[in-house]
Amino acid sequence: MKVLYPFIAVLALVAVALVGSQISGLQYLLGVALPYLAFAIFLGGFVYRVLQWAKTPVPFRIPTTCGQEKSLSWIKRDPLDCPNNKLEVVGRMFLEVFLFRSLFRNTKAEIGEGPQLSYGSSKYLWLFGILFHYSFLVIVLRHLRLFTEPIPLFVKVIEFGDGILQLGAPTIYQTDLVLLGAVAFLLGRRLIMPQLRYLSLPADYFPLLLIFSIGLSGILMRWVFRVDIVAVKQLTDGIASFSPVLPDGIGPMFFVHVVLVCTLLIYFPFSKLMHMGGVFLSPTRNMSNNNRAVRHINPWNDPNIKPHSYAAYEDEFREFMVEAGLPVEKELPPAEKKEE
Amino acid sequence: MYDGAKIIPGLIIFVVLSTFAIWYGAGDAKQVPKPEKPVGYTNCVKPTDFMRQSHMTLLNQWRDEVIREGKREQVEAGGKMYEKSLQNGCMHCHTSKEKFCDVCHSYASVTPYCWDCHMSAKKIKGLEEAI
């Protein structure tokens, strides 16, 4: 059920795009107006979400630690898993952002015969996750060829590298195939593994289905339902330079692709996809674990409330504590002095 | 706002990178490629729309038929016979690689590997002069 609604939603989007591509008024709406709207929502929503996070105080150091904290000099410590200063945090964040280190630590738990619970390493999530993300990055950068004129050198270099197999005409891009394969894995993982199927929500399936159909529509547009690439670039380059023109004769598959991509952009700021910005702002990763070395003061503390130590507290209430039979660290002074 | 000194520059970098396509090459005149049409011919081996979209699949198919299957028979279109060949077929009418093929290919950043083996007329001439 939880996968059915996202699936229907994606099919509905495809249907809307297919119908819209046949009606000339809707063509302009889907091909020109929608991309502007989607990009504005994406950028504005992204910035808004990050600013909302920035307004949220994180008074306590709450890094997830997976190694020995800095302690006595002869105790071996783990600077990456329990960073103590900014430099170590930067190292940790770099590995997290670029190499998905925390996914690399993924484990699986299995109940064997006995019953015996055993834990093992499980690198598939990391492997397909990183393949997916880097393929997606390459594909996005490659698409710049349609939005820039002249085309920057780095885009050409990426294209060359991606099509280096020189298979077929037009050339096969490796990342297209890797992306589809990796998304299929990430989707299959949620559908097949019972624990994950139990945990997965429509919000987990929708982006996966959406990205899969974006990739598929792009591939179909390149090899099966071909479109006139020069006309497409006239449109996309026109959009990027704020002088949009809608040339005739762009195939319907292009509109399917554009509608799906725009949906992804619009959906982005409202969804779990915000982990793109969130990974930088996650306090369990980007804080150094130096609670024992540095005193961190809660930013909303009332400065008029002074610290009240236990010794001072006992001084204040010792008489009553003794009367009530509570243990005290310092006994009452002798009785005659008390009478004074 | 907490950690604004880090978050604001981060957001600025994000926005600048996301809008790369907008500011890169902004102000440059946008030119739509106009490939030179052959003189004296009004139609190609396939309709113009097909050729615009899928000429590369046709070339790929011809390549396979001629080189791998040895089917070198000519193609008939509009009462004329054409050779299934890039240099003797296509370029019989579209004589200049630079003024025809390259115009759209460089616009769309396509680098077909036809020219790893084939040579344009201009390059052949240059080579002949060099010898």
HADDOCK unambig.tbl for C-alpha pairs under 7 A between the chains (distance, minus, plus):
assign (segid A and resid 47 and name CA) (segid B and resid 11 and name CA) 6.76 0.50 0.50
assign (segid A and resid 54 and name CA) (segid B and resid 1 and name CA) 5.38 0.50 0.50
assign (segid A and resid 54 and name CA) (segid B and resid 2 and name CA) 5.52 0.50 0.50
assign (segid A and resid 55 and name CA) (segid B and resid 1 and name CA) 4.31 0.50 0.50
assign (segid A and resid 55 and name CA) (segid B and resid 2 and name CA) 5.94 0.50 0.50
assign (segid A and resid 57 and name CA) (segid B and resid 2 and name CA) 6.44 0.50 0.50
assign (segid A and resid 144 and name CA) (segid B and resid 21 and name CA) 6.69 0.50 0.50
assign (segid A and resid 145 and name CA) (segid B and resid 108 and name CA) 6.70 0.50 0.50
assign (segid A and resid 145 and name CA) (segid B and resid 109 and name CA) 6.36 0.50 0.50
assign (segid A and resid 146 and name CA) (segid B and resid 108 and name CA) 6.79 0.50 0.50
assign (segid A and resid 147 and name CA) (segid B and resid 21 and name CA) 5.62 0.50 0.50
assign (segid A and resid 148 and name CA) (segid B and resid 21 and name CA) 5.78 0.50 0.50
assign (segid A and resid 148 and name CA) (segid B and resid 24 and name CA) 6.89 0.50 0.50
assign (segid A and resid 148 and name CA) (segid B and resid 25 and name CA) 6.77 0.50 0.50
assign (segid A and resid 149 and name CA) (segid B and resid 25 and name CA) 6.42 0.50 0.50
assign (segid A and resid 150 and name CA) (segid B and resid 25 and name CA) 6.72 0.50 0.50
assign (segid A and resid 169 and name CA) (segid B and resid 56 and name CA) 5.74 0.50 0.50
assign (segid A and resid 169 and name CA) (segid B and resid 57 and name CA) 5.90 0.50 0.50
assign (segid A and resid 169 and name CA) (segid B and resid 60 and name CA) 6.16 0.50 0.50
assign (segid A and resid 170 and name CA) (segid B and resid 56 and name CA) 6.52 0.50 0.50
assign (segid A and resid 226 and name CA) (segid B and resid 53 and name CA) 5.94 0.50 0.50
assign (segid A and resid 226 and name CA) (segid B and resid 54 and name CA) 6.72 0.50 0.50
assign (segid A and resid 227 and name CA) (segid B and resid 53 and name CA) 5.44 0.50 0.50
assign (segid A and resid 228 and name CA) (segid B and resid 52 and name CA) 5.91 0.50 0.50
assign (segid A and resid 228 and name CA) (segid B and resid 53 and name CA) 4.51 0.50 0.50
assign (segid A and resid 229 and name CA) (segid B and resid 108 and name CA) 6.98 0.50 0.50
assign (segid A and resid 230 and name CA) (segid B and resid 104 and name CA) 6.82 0.50 0.50
assign (segid A and resid 230 and name CA) (segid B and resid 108 and name CA) 6.40 0.50 0.50
assign (segid A and resid 233 and name CA) (segid B and resid 108 and name CA) 6.98 0.50 0.50
assign (segid A and resid 234 and name CA) (segid B and resid 32 and name CA) 6.95 0.50 0.50
assign (segid A and resid 240 and name CA) (segid B and resid 21 and name CA) 6.05 0.50 0.50
assign (segid A and resid 240 and name CA) (segid B and resid 22 and name CA) 5.00 0.50 0.50
assign (segid A and resid 241 and name CA) (segid B and resid 22 and name CA) 5.92 0.50 0.50
assign (segid A and resid 241 and name CA) (segid B and resid 26 and name CA) 6.43 0.50 0.50
